[in-house]
């Protein structure tokens, strides 16, 4: 499965089929990987119970709306697709309303580099064109260790410096309960874009970014999953009845405009980890 960054890619609202699946894990935890569909995890099963909104589930076939996909080389929306970097102005294609969303990685096929019974590594050569003018390389490793799913995502600059933020966008089937205790919340403006400074946490439902340093726990179907990451910016989207998204990321949405300094020198790497641990309640 070769990644073709030069070819046309679907938009986030276009249908994106899983293609051929690679399954890893054994025992209680199994993970289906759809490398051709944005390098995403198509489904996770714990003790036979599906954890994610799958392709076609609840009408979800749009690229943005199923599985668990990597956000790279940026997370969330970039306002108007515009940002400045090293004294130059850049404009990315707007693909959700007036904004550019979730990077390019979830729209492109990734290459499977290695895989075994319980792990897989994937790689993507980022485009160096109007979609993302800087190039670079994204990599991810997916490991099943007993009842724990360990994810690692990284992006490495090519021969030129570039801005970067990365994260994950899992579509969990609607939990019955969520344990979530963020310390702060970023407000959003009239366009729905994150702004500074962060402030008090308001009640949901949410499509918002939070400052969070503690595990998030989801309860559903007599099971629970504990979500842990060193990322301190987490987006929670729970406005829909069929799913809740809990998204650890290295920076808030619109970070290239909000918090300049997310810079990778040529050849430098930004990486992050995300751990998901399942068990049965009671």
Phi, psi and omega per residue, in radians:
X1 nan 1.785 -3.050
X2 -1.663 2.420 3.064
X3 -1.418 2.323 -3.126
X4 -2.148 1.523 -3.080
X5 -1.242 -0.256 -3.095
X6 -1.464 -0.318 -3.059
X7 -1.429 3.020 3.115
X8 -1.281 2.553 3.106
X9 -2.136 2.717 3.099
X10 -1.248 2.814 2.973
X11 -1.426 2.942 -3.069
X12 -1.126 -0.410 -3.139
X13 -1.695 -0.008 3.088
X14 -1.396 2.590 3.062
X15 -1.050 2.468 3.102
X16 -2.436 1.908 -3.093
X17 -1.397 2.683 -3.085
X18 -1.146 -0.560 -3.008
X19 1.261 -2.767 -3.125
X20 -1.246 2.326 -3.098
X21 -1.743 2.505 3.006
X22 -1.953 2.123 -3.104
X23 -1.842 2.292 3.074
X24 -2.186 2.868 3.133
X25 1.765 2.875 3.027
X26 -2.709 2.945 -3.099
X27 1.263 -2.339 -2.985
X28 -1.290 -0.475 -2.986
X29 -2.054 2.143 3.089
X30 -2.238 2.512 -3.063
X31 -2.299 2.197 3.050
X32 -1.730 2.212 -3.109
X33 -1.925 2.248 3.113
X34 -1.898 1.412 -3.077
X35 -1.056 -0.639 -3.088
X36 -1.268 -0.336 -3.090
X37 -1.838 1.050 3.077
X38 1.361 0.389 3.120
X39 1.053 0.516 -3.015
X40 -1.648 2.806 2.896
X41 -1.440 2.082 -3.088
X42 -1.398 -0.618 3.135
X43 -2.795 2.625 2.996
X44 -2.193 2.319 3.077
X45 -2.105 2.173 3.013
X46 -2.000 2.094 -3.062
X47 0.881 0.688 3.080
X48 1.439 -0.099 -3.110
X49 -1.637 2.145 3.136
X50 -1.250 2.368 -3.019
X51 -1.773 -0.452 -3.015
X52 -1.960 2.719 2.913
X53 -1.193 2.014 -3.115
X54 -1.526 2.993 3.104
X55 -1.030 2.214 -3.125
X56 1.488 -0.235 3.122
X57 -1.221 2.309 -3.102
X58 0.929 0.584 3.117
X59 1.336 0.199 -3.044
X60 -1.549 1.748 2.974
X61 -2.169 -0.117 3.092
X62 -1.147 2.562 -3.089
X63 -0.968 -0.548 -3.042
X64 -1.447 -0.153 -2.769
X65 -2.076 0.266 -3.127
X66 -2.660 2.790 3.101
X67 1.261 -2.729 3.058
X68 -2.336 1.941 -3.016
X69 -2.088 2.687 3.099
X70 -1.353 2.416 2.996
X71 -1.791 1.980 -3.071
X72 -2.797 2.396 0.090
X73 -1.644 0.290 2.960
X74 -2.542 2.828 -3.103
X75 -2.011 2.496 3.069
X76 1.179 -2.720 -3.074
X77 -1.569 2.529 2.860
X78 -1.877 2.122 -3.020
X79 -1.005 2.053 3.121
X80 1.117 0.142 -3.060
X81 1.219 0.230 -3.021
X82 -1.934 2.464 3.009
X83 -2.807 2.822 3.072
X84 -1.914 2.560 3.123
X85 -2.700 2.225 3.138
X86 0.910 0.719 3.065
X87 1.382 0.093 3.128
X88 -2.030 2.677 3.085
X89 -1.782 2.412 -3.126
X90 -2.195 2.590 3.085
X91 -2.314 2.011 3.068
X92 -1.592 2.724 3.101
X93 -1.064 2.315 3.061
X94 -1.447 2.308 -3.025
X95 -2.370 0.061 2.993
X96 -2.517 1.769 -2.993
X97 1.096 -2.214 -3.115
X98 -1.677 0.185 -2.956
X99 -2.224 2.851 3.047
X100 -1.771 2.309 -2.947
X101 -2.239 2.413 2.858
X102 1.141 0.304 3.091
X103 1.383 -2.875 -3.137
X104 -2.014 -0.247 -3.024
X105 -1.095 -0.595 -3.061
X106 -1.369 -0.067 3.140
X107 -1.845 -0.101 -3.010
X108 -2.056 2.665 3.064
X109 -1.302 2.380 3.092
X110 -1.760 2.732 3.107
X111 -1.688 2.277 3.051
X112 -1.382 2.044 -3.090
X113 -1.566 -0.859 3.083
X114 -2.480 2.673 2.989
X115 -2.755 2.637 3.098
X116 -2.475 -2.872 -3.101
X117 -1.064 -0.649 -3.017
X118 -2.155 0.175 -3.128
X119 -2.612 2.802 2.986
X120 -2.641 2.545 2.990
X121 -2.127 2.432 -3.086
X122 -2.248 2.699 -3.122
X123 -2.491 2.586 3.126
X124 -2.445 2.185 2.960
X125 -1.393 1.973 -3.120
X126 -1.193 2.568 3.138
X127 -1.144 2.753 3.030
X128 -2.218 1.095 -3.085
X129 -2.553 -2.742 -3.062
X130 -1.084 -0.451 -3.126
X131 -1.242 -0.596 -3.138
X132 -2.875 1.828 -2.924
X133 -1.383 0.017 -2.972
X134 -1.800 -0.238 -3.042
X135 1.213 -2.583 -3.084
X136 1.801 -3.132 -3.088
X137 -2.373 2.352 3.056
X138 -1.911 2.514 3.119
X139 -2.421 2.612 3.014
X140 -2.535 2.602 3.061
X141 -2.154 2.354 -3.112
X142 -2.153 2.079 -3.072
X143 -2.207 2.382 2.966
X144 -1.868 2.140 3.135
X145 -2.248 1.638 -3.069
X146 1.163 -2.020 3.123
X147 -1.817 0.352 -3.109
X148 -2.047 2.326 3.010
X149 -1.831 2.054 -3.126
X150 -1.867 2.166 3.140
X151 -2.043 2.398 3.015
X152 -2.307 2.306 -3.109
X153 -2.256 2.437 3.104
X154 -2.536 2.767 3.000
X155 -2.370 2.383 -3.106
X156 -2.129 2.260 3.101
X157 -1.188 2.637 3.070
X158 -1.497 -2.253 -3.074
X159 -1.568 0.140 3.054
X160 -2.396 2.651 3.088
X161 -1.143 2.698 3.135
X162 -2.737 2.749 2.994
X163 -1.407 2.787 3.132
X164 -2.837 2.497 2.854
X165 -2.575 2.594 -3.050
X166 -2.431 2.823 3.097
X167 3.109 -2.996 -3.105
X168 -2.180 2.614 -3.135
X169 -2.233 1.424 3.090
X170 -1.485 2.365 3.027
X171 -1.748 1.588 3.117
X172 -1.361 2.418 2.969
X173 -1.011 2.518 -2.931
X174 -0.913 2.074 3.091
X175 -1.326 2.696 3.025
X176 -1.305 -0.477 -3.118
X177 -2.695 2.554 3.084
X178 -2.227 2.244 2.999
X179 -1.664 2.002 -3.028
X180 -2.627 2.095 -3.054
X181 -2.294 1.187 -3.141
X182 -1.228 2.738 -3.137
X183 -1.617 -0.312 -3.140
X184 -2.806 2.950 -3.077
X185 -2.458 2.383 3.056
X186 -1.436 2.315 3.041
X187 -1.278 2.875 3.041
X188 -2.143 2.583 -3.133
X189 -1.561 -2.965 -3.072
X190 -1.121 -0.367 3.088
X191 -1.554 0.009 -3.122
X192 1.382 0.292 -3.086
X193 -1.738 2.420 3.113
X194 -1.040 2.388 3.087
X195 -2.324 2.919 3.107
X196 -1.823 2.786 -0.034
X197 -1.535 2.940 3.035
X198 -1.248 2.753 -3.084
X199 -2.639 -2.725 -3.087
X200 -1.091 2.681 3.114
X201 -1.450 2.161 3.079
X202 -1.635 2.775 3.120
X203 -1.242 2.693 -3.114
X204 -1.445 -2.996 0.096
X205 -1.188 2.791 -2.971
X206 -2.170 2.618 2.767
X207 -2.470 1.203 -2.863
X208 -2.475 2.844 3.101
X209 -1.877 2.435 -3.071
X210 -2.200 2.706 2.898
X211 -1.578 2.062 -3.026
X212 -2.473 2.292 -3.126
X213 -2.185 0.232 -3.118
X214 -2.184 2.746 3.121
X215 -1.035 2.593 3.010
X216 -1.854 2.342 -3.093
X217 -2.137 2.241 3.099
X218 -1.939 2.358 3.126
X219 -1.989 2.279 3.112
X220 -2.849 2.407 3.002
X221 0.950 0.674 3.138
X222 1.297 0.188 3.126
X223 -2.166 2.838 3.015
X224 -2.447 2.639 3.066
X225 -2.230 2.291 -3.114
X226 -1.792 2.137 -3.058
X227 -1.857 2.169 -3.063
X228 -2.347 2.370 3.056
X229 -2.710 2.641 3.022
X230 -1.329 -0.174 3.041
X231 -1.066 2.456 3.130
X232 -1.889 -0.079 3.032
X233 -1.861 2.142 -3.114
X234 -2.249 2.255 3.002
X235 -1.701 2.365 3.017
X236 -2.108 2.209 3.051
X237 -2.121 1.935 -3.135
X238 -2.326 0.504 -3.114
X239 -1.396 -0.221 -3.139
X240 -1.734 2.640 -3.047
X241 -1.344 -0.352 -3.008
X242 -1.752 -0.150 -3.011
X243 -2.696 2.780 2.955
X244 -2.339 2.263 3.102
X245 -1.808 2.276 3.108
X246 -2.221 1.925 -2.813
X247 -2.161 1.703 3.035
X248 -1.289 2.401 -3.124
X249 -2.632 2.774 -3.018
X250 -1.398 -0.109 -3.137
X251 -2.809 2.808 3.104
X252 -1.290 2.904 3.011
X253 -0.961 2.652 -3.118
X254 1.021 0.524 -3.070
X255 -1.081 -0.559 -3.102
X256 -1.094 -0.444 3.089
X257 -1.718 -0.588 -3.051
X258 -1.373 -0.788 -2.981
X259 -2.292 1.235 3.105
X260 -0.938 2.493 -3.068
X261 2.232 -0.162 3.028
X262 -1.392 1.315 -2.971
X263 -2.122 2.337 3.013
X264 -1.933 2.174 3.022
X265 -1.243 2.802 3.115
X266 -0.890 2.229 3.127
X267 1.440 -0.109 -3.122
X268 -1.419 2.741 -3.043
X269 -2.189 2.395 2.951
X270 -1.919 2.270 -3.121
X271 -2.366 2.782 3.117
X272 -2.646 2.777 3.134
X273 -2.251 2.647 -3.110
X274 -2.534 2.167 -3.099
X275 -2.033 2.323 3.130
X276 -2.180 2.047 -3.058
X277 -2.100 2.124 -3.105
X278 -1.751 2.595 2.881
X279 -2.694 3.035 3.139
X280 -1.775 2.423 -3.123
X281 -1.607 2.257 3.070
X282 1.405 nan nan
